[in-house]
Amino acid sequence: MSFMTQMEIAAAIAAERPVILPTGATEAHGPHMPTDTDTHQAEHIAWLLAQRINALVAPPVAYGVSKTFEFFTGTISLSIPTYQLMLFEIGAALIKQGFTHLIILNGNRPNGTANDAVARHLVDELDTEHTFKVSALSYWEPAADKIHAMRKSVAGGMGHGCEFETAFQLATRPDLVKMDRLSGANYGPVGWDLVAPTEPVRTYVRRPRPAAGHAAIFGDPTPATAEAGEAFIKTTVDALEETFRNLRGSYEERR
């Protein structure tokens, strides 16, 4: 959408093309990764998915729920109410323009539950005047089992600044990854993981502090390679495409 005219966007709306809204973050990702990692990855996947399902990509939300790392330099976090209000206003603007399918594609784990609530809120507030649907998911979720089978790190090694994210960056922006700076950093497997099977309960604990030697990494980035990143990305987009083609088919059957 950033590179389209208003008339081109209107034509896309008339053609009932979906719109993907990437939600990311600006936060510390260890000594080896850029602070826009989550935003870049959500937008990158959105661009690839859009080509598969004939969607538009809205400008990404580059600030998210990043309070976990607010003690680390480079992190810019919004409070949950502020983030949700901003996301609701963006989504409402797209829906009021006529988009009939909004896909909120998340790239920052703590945004996920907030995005779900906004998706529900959009429907609750706007479905009396507009006909639309909202999908909310994190980009890695549909392919989680496949990526888990491909990993080199143990469970707990794919969280934040980890094997998955580091491999993704090595595959797409290797000039921004500084693996040599991991030497001496404190990191390793943690009690949660983006793709490993887990119990359906969310437990929140005290946030990490730089003074305690934390490297702003949840997991293990050392097994990451560009080749693995390319495979992770392809697997991710394949699973997302299947998800939304199936979703489209199920809704068309109900018409």
PyMOL commands that set and color helices and strands:
alter all, ss='L'
color gray80, all
select helices_A, chain A and resi 6-14+37-53+67-69+80-97+111-126+144-150+163-172+174-176+179-182+210-212+226-254
alter helices_A, ss='H'
color red, helices_A
select strands_A, chain A and resi 19-23+56-57+101-106+133-138+158-160+218-219
alter strands_A, ss='S'
color yellow, strands_A
deselect
rebuild
show_as cartoon
